[in-house]
Amino acid sequence: MKIPYKIVLRQPWITVGLLKSSEARDRLHRKCLGKPKSIQPYINLINYRNNLNMIKRISKHNKFVYELSKYKNSIKTIGMF
């Protein structure tokens, strides 16, 4: 299922590269539907999914660190981003 870019891009840490990687993860998932979980494509899907989730977490963390460092001298504006 494709999610419209307008909805996803509202989250500032989601990049076009992460969207393309999510689509690739979905393609891997569709290949594994209805097959046993012990086959190599399923193991590839699990590894890809785990790496993608880790990269998303790092991207989100970096975005918030950047925003906080941008406003570190003005406490009033931190609540506004």
Rosetta blueprint (number, residue, H / E / L):
1 M L
2 K L
3 I L
4 P L
5 Y H
6 K H
7 I H
8 V H
9 L L
10 R L
11 Q L
12 P L
13 W L
14 I L
15 T L
16 V H
17 G H
18 L H
19 L H
20 K H
21 S H
22 S H
23 E H
24 A H
25 R H
26 D H
27 R H
28 L H
29 H H
30 R H
31 K H
32 C H
33 L L
34 G L
35 K L
36 P L
37 K L
38 S L
39 I L
40 Q H
41 P H
42 Y H
43 I H
44 N H
45 L H
46 I H
47 N H
48 Y H
49 R H
50 N H
51 N H
52 L H
53 N H
54 M H
55 I H
56 K H
57 R H
58 I H
59 S H
60 K H
61 H H
62 N H
63 K H
64 F H
65 V H
66 Y H
67 E H
68 L H
69 S H
70 K H
71 Y L
72 K L
73 N L
74 S L
75 I H
76 K H
77 T H
78 I H
79 G L
80 M L
81 F L
